[in-house]
Amino acid sequence: MIETVVESIRVSLVSNHRVVILKEIEGPRHLPIWIGQFEAEAIAVELQGMGSPRPLTHDLLKSVIQEMGGRINRILVTDLNRDVFYARIVLELDGRTLEIDSRPSDAIALAVRAKAPILVDEEVMAKAGVVFGEEGEAEAASSEPSAESDERLAVFRDFVNSLDLDDLDKPKDE
C-alpha cells in the first residue's frame, strides 16, 4: 500500500466535474479520482478549516464512531474496476478491526476529519496514477500499461489534462 495525501480538489471548467487529487508521499505519482460535488465540498470544508455550525454528514459519522468507542484507523483505496474506484474504511472497535465498504470520496472526507492515513493499493496506482510532466500534462505512471487499460484511462487523462493544475506544486499559503 502507498500512503497518500489529499493534494487538491479540482473542478473542470469545461464539464464542472470534481476530482480529488491524491499524491503519494514518497514519490511523484498522483491519483485523480472523480467525486461528487457534495463530497468535494465536504473534503474542502475540512481541509480549509472552515467548520460548520451543525455537523455535516461526515462529521456525524466520525462522532458516531467515536461515541461508540471506535477509532478510524486508516482508509484504503483498494480497487479500480471498470473505471470505478473502491475503498474501505478500517476501524478499531472493542479490540476488533472492522473494514467497511465505502466510496473513496466518502472515505477521504472521513479520513481528513479523523486525520487518518489514506493508503492506495499499488495496482490501483499503477493502473490510474499519473505523473505530471514539466508542462503540467498528465502521463501514465505505469511504464508498461496494458493496451486495454491505457485506452480506457486515456479519456481520464484527457479530463485531468483539461483541469487547471498550474498551482499544484505551489505552497498552500499562496
N, C-alpha and C positions, 0 to 999 in steps of 0.2 A: 504494500500500500504506500501511496505517495502522499505526504502531508502537503496541504494547500492552504491558501488564504484567499479571502474574497478580495480580488484586486480592484474590481469596479463593477458597476451596473451600467449598462449602456442601452440607449434607445436608438433604434434605426430611424433616421429622419425620413426614409422612404416609406417604410411599412408600419412604423410605430410599434414594432415588436421589441420586447425587452430581452436582454441577455445578461446573465451574471457571468463574470469572467473570474474563474479560479486560477490562481498562479501557484505553481509548485514552488515550495520554499527552497529546495536545493537544486534548482535547475531553471532552464529558460522557457519551459512549456507552459502554455495557458490552456485551460479547458473552458470553452464557451458553452453555456447551457441556456437554451431558450426557456424563459419563465413567463408567468403571467404578470399582468400589471400590478395586481394587489400584492403578490408575493414579492415583486421587485420593490414596491413601496415599503413593505414590512421589513425587508433587509436594509434598505436605505435609511429608514427612520432610526433603526438601531445603530447602524454604523455612524450616522451623523449625530447620535446622542440627543435626538430631538424629544423623545418620550411622547407620552400621550396622557391626557387627563384620566382616561379609563383604559383598562387593559385591552390590548389588541389580541386577536386570536392566538398568536404565537406566545405572547406574554402569559395569557391564560393557561396554555398548555404547559409552559415552563413552571408556573405556580402550582398547578395541579400535581405535576411530577414531584416537585419539592415538598409540597404538603403531605404527600403520601410517603415521604421518606426516601424518595428516589433521587438519583443524580444522572444527568445526561453526561455520559462518558465520552462519546465521540459520534461522528456522523461518517457514514461510509457511502461513497458513490460506487456502487458495485457492478453495474452492468450497463451496456448500451446495446439495445436490441431493436432493430427496425427503426432506427433514429429516435428511440425513446430511452431516456436515462432512467435508471432505477437507483434508489438509495435505501439505506437502513439507518434508523436511529438506535444507537446502542445505549441502553440504560442499565444502571446498577440499582437494584431494589431488593431489600431484605436478603442481602448476600447472594442474590442471583443476578446473572447477566441476561437481559432481555434484548432481542433485536426486533424492532418494529419496522414493517414496510412503510415507505414514505416516498412521496415525490421529492426529488432533490431540492426543489425550491422551498418547500416547507421545512425540510431537514436543515437547510442552510439558514433559513430565518430563525429556526430554533437554536442552531449552533452559535450564531453571532450573539444571541441573548445569553446563552449559557457559557460563553467563552470556551466552547468545546472544539477540539480539533476536527478538521474536515479532511478525510482521507479518501483518495481516489485509487481504485484498482488500476494496476499497471496496464492491463489490457484495454481498459476504457481510455486511459491517457494515450496509449499507442494508437487506438482507433480514431479518436476525436481531438486529441491535443494538437495545438498549433504553436508554432514559434513565429513571432512577428519579426519580419526582416527589417532591414535598415530603413525602408520607406514605409513601414507600418503595414505591409502586406502580410497576411497570414499564409503560412506554408505548413504543409503536413509535418507533424513532429516525428512520425514514424519514417524511418529510412526506406522501408520497403512495404508500403501499404498494398493490400490486395487490390486487384482491379475493381472488384465489386464494391469494396468499402470506399476506395478512392472516388469512384463515380458517384456513390450516394452522398459522400461527405463533401463533394465539390460544391454542391448547392449551399451547404452550410458555410464553407469557407468563403464563397461569394458573398453571403449575407454578412459574415464577420468583416469582410473587406469593405462593406458598404458603411460600417459604423465609423464614427469619428473617434479615432483612438490616438490622436495626436498627443494628448496629455497622459497617456497610460503610464509612462515612466517618471512623470513629474512627482515631486513630493506632495503629500496630501494637503499641506497647508497653503499651496499656491492657488 
